[in-house]
Amino acid sequence: MGSEESQQVTADFHLLGRVLPESARWLVTKGKIEEAKKVLQKAASINKRTIPPGLLEQLKCETQTKSGSILDLFRKKHIRKVTLIMSCAWFVNSLVYYGLSLNVTNFGLDIYLTQLAFGAVEIPGRAGCIFLLQWFGRRKSQAGTLLLSGLVCLIITGIPEDQPVVITVLATIGKFAASASFSSSYVYSAELFPTVIRQSGVGLCSMAARVAGIIAPLIRLLEQYHRAVPMAIFGSAPVLGGLLCFLLPETRGAELVDDTRGGRPMAEVSPHTASSCS
């Protein structure tokens, strides 16, 4: 059975490899200009758009970029700062997300109704994130949603147990903010890391989030000392992570960095310019 599963995984991998296109930006950094042109032309065809004739001819790679490694996430000061802060943001985001999700039995209302509310609120949370990122930018959206989810948890610690409706409503708001923050993390992280180490950076951040998902149920065991301890931890952690996000650069409408030799993403351009570039 193990051999059959392995063969199935291999088959799925090869199938996805043929269906999913390579990143045009990555192809350019590797000097594969013709392949990048084909990917862009295919994308334009699928979206029923036309690429100006002379635009593809301007596509060129001035210097071929070397492949990056996970060690490059810590070599340069500015990239190390991004790596540590975003790993922290993903960690605390996952902590509060699963902390609230696994605590549905302690909010005082029917667990099925609470779980239904928790699931339903993720739809506007993740969809609304699209507009948050466009209106307020990546940094404010990431920091704001983390701060909101944390503050809500801290408020819950001061609500008496005989107010289950208030506690559940606050917890639902926290789940909404945590869901929006998770969606923001994927976009913000991908734009912060240079192209050559983008997959390594996002992968490391995702690993930090999985570790938090493992720790979250264990933190709930601390309620044997005081009922407010777990929620205080679930609240204070994202508040700290949200504040740290203000130390990161804004990437909305900014020109992204391709290699580790460059600095942070270039200064933000106007939304009109950004939309025309995309």
Secondary structure, DSSP 8 states (H G I E B T S, - for coil): -HHHHHHHHHHHHHHHHHHS---HHHHHHTT-HHHHHHHHHHHHHHTT----TTTGGG---SS------TTHHHHSHHHHHHHHHHHHHHHHHHHHHHHHHTTGGGSSS-HHHHHHHHHHTHHHHHHHHHHHHHHH-HHHHHHHHHHHHHHHHHHHTTS-TT-HHHHHHHHHHHHHHHHHHHHHHHHHHHHHS-GGGHHHHHHHHHHHHHHHHHHHHHHGGGGGT-THHHHHHHHHHHHHHHHHHTTS---TT-----STTS-S------HHHHHHH-
